[in-house]
Amino acid sequence: MSMLNEARRGSLTDSRDRSFKGRMREIIPWKGDSLAEVARKLVFIVAVGVLIYSAYTTYVYFFGKSSMINDQKELADIFQSGVVNEQNGQQGNAAADPGTQQQTPGAVDLPNSDPSQQTQPQMLGRFEELYKLNPDVVGWLMIDGINFEDSDEPAINYPVVQGDDNDYYLTHDFMGSEEDYGALFADYRANLTGIGHSSNVTIYGHNMKTEFYFHHIRDYNRTSPTFVSEHRLINFSTLYEESQYIVIGYFFVSTHEEDDNQPLFSYHNCVEFRTMEDFDYWYKNVMYRNYYKTDIDCTIDDEYLTLSTCSFEITDSRYVLVARKLRPGEDPSQYTYETNEDRHMPVKWLKAMGREVTEDDGPDYEYYVPADE
């Protein structure tokens, strides 16, 4: 029995060199190895390298780096300093109604702007230093009241850039350094020049475990009328004006046609509403999937803001928050929200959650109308 146990442990048959050098010879190509053995070891080394690199990039994607946190604080300080300088330049004038569009006295000429374009507005002074750092900057996004955990610092408080496509800033930060966590960026097709403004501007950002970027967009997933009511306002300053938007919807969507029993909603392609058909497609699909019912009036003539980030509930899915620009003199507190129990969810999500899959009438259903109308 003793001999059998020793054999099982390999003491009679295992002649491998278990020293450090011996173990390295098993992994690293060594003098005397056959070509097949060298090839095997190289394949192993490459596979381990790919695994390590993938793990690192995944970590950075979800958790970022300390430099990201420091850079964000520095950018926020630069922007806030610009805001303070503008306020000082106003000599104590009272803040304008949040629904109005202001041309701040602290505005400066856009570098390299064409002086022959008389309709080109001036860039707000608050963006002057950020523009010098990166002329791709097109705005600043902040949501009041949604803070980092155990902090009074706003969790969504970032510069917004815009590239020549929707790929570059997925993997490059504000300063243009290649980083997997990227930056907040506006859809490249959106017009934010100041001469015109697209009907719907979509801003993309990663959903990071460290609460950075658009991680807290998922907070609207609570389907709580109280939560959305308390966090209904979004501040978005472009280079030319400071504006507020009121949340009109929040939805969850898959990016794969086969994940649902309804046609794919291409919300990210809804940039300009040139016809009522364009607007109806977008608006009805938002309301059809909306976690909330609201009495906020929306028309084709309004401007809209869409914030989009990844969800991990099902593969390749998105959390999407939609808001309408406040009109001059509009009181945002007058509107109400209710939970939409009949919202449409992707079939794949329903099955993953063990929910019943039912047929419905699609996005042409009669959506919420205020009771007193």
Buried (B, 14 or more C-beta within 10 A) or exposed (E): EEEEEEEEEEEEEEEEEEEEEEEEBEEEBEEEBEEEEEEEBEEEEEEEEEEEEEEEEEEBBBEBBEEBEEBBEEBBEBBEEBBEBBBEEBEEEEEEEBBBEBEBEBBBEBEEEEEEEEEBBBBBBBBBBBBEBBEBBBBBBBBBEBBBEEEEEBBBBBBBBBBEEBEBBBBBBBEBEEBBBBBBBBBBBBBBBBEEBBBBBBBBBBBBEBBBBBBBBBBBBEBBBEBBBEBBBBBBBBBBBBBBBBBBBBBBBBBEEEBBBBEBBEBBEBBBBEEEEBBBBBBBBBBBBBBBBBBBEBEBEBBBBBBBBBBEBBEEBBBBBBBBBBBEEBEBEEBBBEBBEEBBBBBBBBEEEEEEEEEEEEBEEEBBEEEEE
